[in-house]
Amino acid sequence: MYVSVRDNNVDQALKALKKKMQREGLWREMKRRRSYEKPSEVRARKKAEAVSRARKLERKRIQVEGF
């Protein structure tokens, strides 16, 4: 990941870096990897993420089609 520092403004560059990391889900990934996750927890998390994605897609589809 790359963020350019303009006019020696490191604070602005850090803000941009944090925003990029959050958009790509790196904060969530780092938090998840801090401790061991049991295989059953991995399955439950992945299933919950899939359900969430499906609901989001359904909401978008309904909004576009107007139902």
N, C-alpha and C positions, 0 to 999 in steps of 0.2 A: 504494500500500500504506500502511496506516495502523496505527500502534501508539500507544496512549495511555500517557503517563507518569503514574504514580500516586505521590503523596507524594514527588515529586522523586527518584524512584529510577530514574535513567537506566540503570544497569547492567541492571536487570531488563527495561527496555523494549528495550534493545539485544539482550538474549538472546531476547526474544520476536520481534523483527524478524528476527534471523538464522534462527530456527526457521521463521518464515513463508516467508522467501526460499528456504530449503532445500526446504521442502515443495512449493513451486511450481516448483522447478527453475531459479530465477534464477541461482544460483551456477554451475551447469553451463553455462547459456546465456552468462554473462559470460566464463567460461573459454574456451568454444568460439569466441567472437567476438574474442578477443585477437589472433589471427593469421589469415591467409588460409587458407581450406580449399578445396582443389582440388575441382572438380565430381565427379571420380571418388571422392574421399574422402567427399563429401556423400552420394552414392548408397550407398556402402558403409555409412556410419554409419546412414543411414535404414533400410536393409535389416536391419542388425543390431538396431536398435531395434524394428522390426516383428517380427522373430523372437522377441525377448525378450518383447514384449507377448503374442504368441501363446502362448508357453510358459507365461507367467504365467496367462493365461486358462484354458489347458488344466489346469494344476495346480488352479486354483480349481474348475473344473468337475468334475474327478475327486474332489476333496475333498467337494463337495456331493453328488454322485451316489453316492459310495462305491465306486468301482471300483478 
